[in-house]
Amino acid sequence: MTRFRTACLLLAASVLVAAPRARAQTAPLPSRLPADTVFYLYSRGTNSIAQPSVNPLARLWNDPGFAPARRLIEQGFIDSVARNPRLARIPQKDLDALLAQPAVFGVRLTEQAASKDQDEKKSAGQGFLAVQAGAKVAAEVRAALVLADPKSAARMRLTPSGFLIFSEDPATLSDLAARYGSAAPAASSSLGTLAAYHESLPELPPSPTLELFLRVPAISSLQPQTRPNFDTGAFLRTLHLERVHLLCGSLDLNAPVSLVHFAILGDTTPGSLFDLFGPNTASFPTLSVAPASASSLVNRPDIAAVASVIVD
């Protein structure tokens, strides 16, 4: 987890800590991601939050009466940066500039060559972070990170257009550097060419502050661990995850209320994970994989009924 501590700090702080700034229109970064990307978290940065904002959370942050709490939160963030030997060397003005700009953290599922003892190829997750920093800021941040840890130079790339890219995988670094190296159209192998990506777009507001996307990979690539008393593989097959196309969600801080939205998209044919959200039935398909001696409590939530109670 320490590999992406910097990414998590920057993405979280861009929403929870940094003050809103003037709104700026930026091209979406996710559409250029590799087609084998299975997950991304996209932050449009604090520049995407309108100023003055109509959102209650944004107004609260800037409220003079909230100043003591704001200072505590800001100090906590500053202290966490100071404890990180890499981030501590980055000038505060550059950190502010990074938080203001779009960034995307993601994971791609790449196929690895089979070893001598195995015939089948395995899939491995490769994490990455791409920040649209601007040429000057990106160069300063890269220099500070390399000064703190010279070995980190091999794990980051600075593009001429001012993108900072981080990954432990050299192939991913090279791929992303080419994709974000210029304003050229996305390659034919990009995420933006996949039906799943376009399927998620109607479920998201036009420019949310945070955007989340998760494609469900093939069960064969998950390779679950076997347990003596529970057949994990059989359980996953019973869920029919192949019918679940993706999960997407967003957080929008530019609306009169803070909008959080999630959607699970896929084939709702009976006998899959979507049964959890359908009408109550007398059976539950995944019970067939439980051992006969197991004691269990089964409950199927009626989402529509719960929603009607909340609305009423």
Buried (B, 14 or more C-beta within 10 A) or exposed (E): EEEBEBBEBBBBBBBEBBBBBEBBEEEBBBBBBBBBBBBBBBBBBBBBBBEEBEBBBBEEBBEEEEEEEBEEBBEEBBEBBEEBEBBEBBEEEBBBBBBBBBBBBBBBBBEEEEEEEEEEEEBEBBBBBBBBBBEEBBBBBBBBBBEBEEEBEEBBBBBEBBBBBBBEBEEBBEBBBBBBBEEEEBBEEBBBEBEBBEBBBEBBBEBBBBBBBBBBBEBEBBEEEEEEEEBEBBBBBBBBBBBBBBBBBBBBBBBEEBBEBEBBBBEBEEEBBBBEEBEEEEEBBBEEBBEEEEEEEEEBEEEEEEEEEEEE
